[in-house]
Amino acid sequence: MNHKERLQTNTKGGGNALIRAMSEAKKLSGLSQSAIAERIGMPQSNISRIEHSGGVSFNTFSEYVAACGFDFDINLRPAGATHERRGM
């Protein structure tokens, strides 16, 4: 995979889905917590806390994935609808 490929995550499960997407972005980017923290402008300890707490604000999620070199999309669907993966 390369950095231009989209990360896809199911939002069922709330913040945990965001944390999983952040973990995938970090893995694909090859960046360390320190490098991400420097790019965002926050202490590395905050990045560690976010990654392990299971909770993240939308703003921090956005900054984190951008620091890893990714964009993201938000797709709404009716509650209870099945999650379909679309091709790129």
C-alpha positions as a LaTeX table, in Angstrom:
\begin{tabular}{lrrr}
\hline
Residue & $x$ (\AA) & $y$ (\AA) & $z$ (\AA) \\
\hline
Met1 & 0.00 & 0.00 & 0.00 \\
Asn2 & 1.08 & 3.57 & $-0.54$ \\
His3 & 0.15 & 6.86 & 1.11 \\
Lys4 & $-2.33$ & 7.71 & $-1.63$ \\
Glu5 & $-4.56$ & 4.77 & $-0.86$ \\
Arg6 & $-7.63$ & 5.60 & 1.19 \\
Leu7 & $-8.05$ & 4.41 & 4.73 \\
Gln8 & $-11.48$ & 2.93 & 5.23 \\
Thr9 & $-13.01$ & 2.47 & 8.63 \\
Asn10 & $-16.44$ & 1.59 & 9.86 \\
Thr11 & $-17.61$ & 4.16 & 12.40 \\
Lys12 & $-19.64$ & 1.56 & 14.28 \\
Gly13 & $-17.95$ & 1.52 & 17.65 \\
Gly14 & $-17.44$ & 5.28 & 17.82 \\
Gly15 & $-14.02$ & 6.55 & 18.82 \\
Asn16 & $-12.44$ & 3.11 & 18.59 \\
Ala17 & $-12.90$ & 3.20 & 14.80 \\
Leu18 & $-11.03$ & 6.52 & 14.73 \\
Ile19 & $-8.22$ & 5.07 & 16.84 \\
Arg20 & $-7.99$ & 2.06 & 14.49 \\
Ala21 & $-7.78$ & 4.42 & 11.49 \\
Met22 & $-5.05$ & 6.42 & 13.25 \\
Ser23 & $-3.13$ & 3.24 & 14.00 \\
Glu24 & $-3.37$ & 2.17 & 10.35 \\
Ala25 & $-2.26$ & 5.63 & 9.15 \\
Lys26 & 0.74 & 5.54 & 11.50 \\
Lys27 & 1.71 & 2.04 & 10.39 \\
Leu28 & 1.43 & 2.89 & 6.68 \\
Ser29 & 3.33 & 6.15 & 7.08 \\
Gly30 & 6.17 & 4.56 & 9.04 \\
Leu31 & 6.23 & 7.56 & 11.39 \\
Ser32 & 6.96 & 7.38 & 15.11 \\
Gln33 & 4.85 & 8.98 & 17.82 \\
Ser34 & 7.56 & 11.64 & 18.17 \\
Ala35 & 7.48 & 12.48 & 14.45 \\
Ile36 & 3.69 & 12.73 & 14.43 \\
Ala37 & 3.75 & 14.87 & 17.57 \\
Glu38 & 6.29 & 17.23 & 16.02 \\
Arg39 & 4.20 & 17.59 & 12.86 \\
Ile40 & 1.06 & 18.33 & 14.90 \\
Gly41 & 2.83 & 20.53 & 17.42 \\
Met42 & 2.03 & 18.66 & 20.61 \\
Pro43 & 4.06 & 16.63 & 23.10 \\
Gln44 & 4.75 & 12.98 & 22.26 \\
Ser45 & 3.14 & 12.05 & 25.59 \\
Asn46 & $-0.19$ & 13.41 & 24.29 \\
Ile47 & 0.07 & 11.20 & 21.20 \\
Ser48 & 0.72 & 8.17 & 23.41 \\
Arg49 & $-2.24$ & 9.02 & 25.65 \\
Ile50 & $-4.55$ & 9.42 & 22.64 \\
Glu51 & $-3.42$ & 6.14 & 21.06 \\
His52 & $-3.95$ & 4.20 & 24.28 \\
Ser53 & $-7.05$ & 5.93 & 25.68 \\
Gly54 & $-9.44$ & 4.95 & 22.91 \\
Gly55 & $-10.83$ & 8.48 & 22.73 \\
Val56 & $-9.92$ & 11.27 & 20.35 \\
Ser57 & $-11.50$ & 14.55 & 19.28 \\
Phe58 & $-12.40$ & 15.00 & 15.64 \\
Asn59 & $-9.93$ & 17.88 & 15.34 \\
Thr60 & $-7.05$ & 15.81 & 16.72 \\
Phe61 & $-8.01$ & 12.87 & 14.48 \\
Ser62 & $-7.92$ & 15.18 & 11.46 \\
Glu63 & $-4.51$ & 16.62 & 12.41 \\
Tyr64 & $-3.09$ & 13.16 & 13.16 \\
Val65 & $-4.05$ & 11.54 & 9.85 \\
Ala66 & $-2.88$ & 14.64 & 7.94 \\
Ala67 & 0.47 & 14.43 & 9.76 \\
Cys68 & 0.71 & 10.83 & 8.51 \\
Gly69 & 0.09 & 11.98 & 4.94 \\
Phe70 & $-3.55$ & 10.95 & 4.58 \\
Asp71 & $-6.87$ & 12.57 & 3.78 \\
Phe72 & $-10.15$ & 11.05 & 4.89 \\
Asp73 & $-13.79$ & 11.00 & 3.80 \\
Ile74 & $-16.93$ & 10.84 & 5.87 \\
Asn75 & $-19.82$ & 8.90 & 4.36 \\
Leu76 & $-23.25$ & 8.89 & 5.94 \\
Arg77 & $-25.72$ & 6.04 & 5.54 \\
Pro78 & $-28.97$ & 5.15 & 7.25 \\
Ala79 & $-28.57$ & 3.50 & 10.64 \\
Gly80 & $-28.62$ & $-0.27$ & 10.32 \\
Ala81 & $-27.51$ & $-0.21$ & 6.68 \\
Thr82 & $-24.75$ & $-2.62$ & 5.79 \\
His83 & $-21.26$ & $-1.21$ & 5.35 \\
Glu84 & $-20.16$ & $-1.50$ & 1.74 \\
Arg85 & $-16.58$ & $-1.06$ & 0.65 \\
Arg86 & $-16.21$ & 0.83 & $-2.58$ \\
Gly87 & $-13.40$ & 0.41 & $-5.05$ \\
Met88 & $-10.89$ & 3.18 & $-5.55$ \\
\hline
\end{tabular}
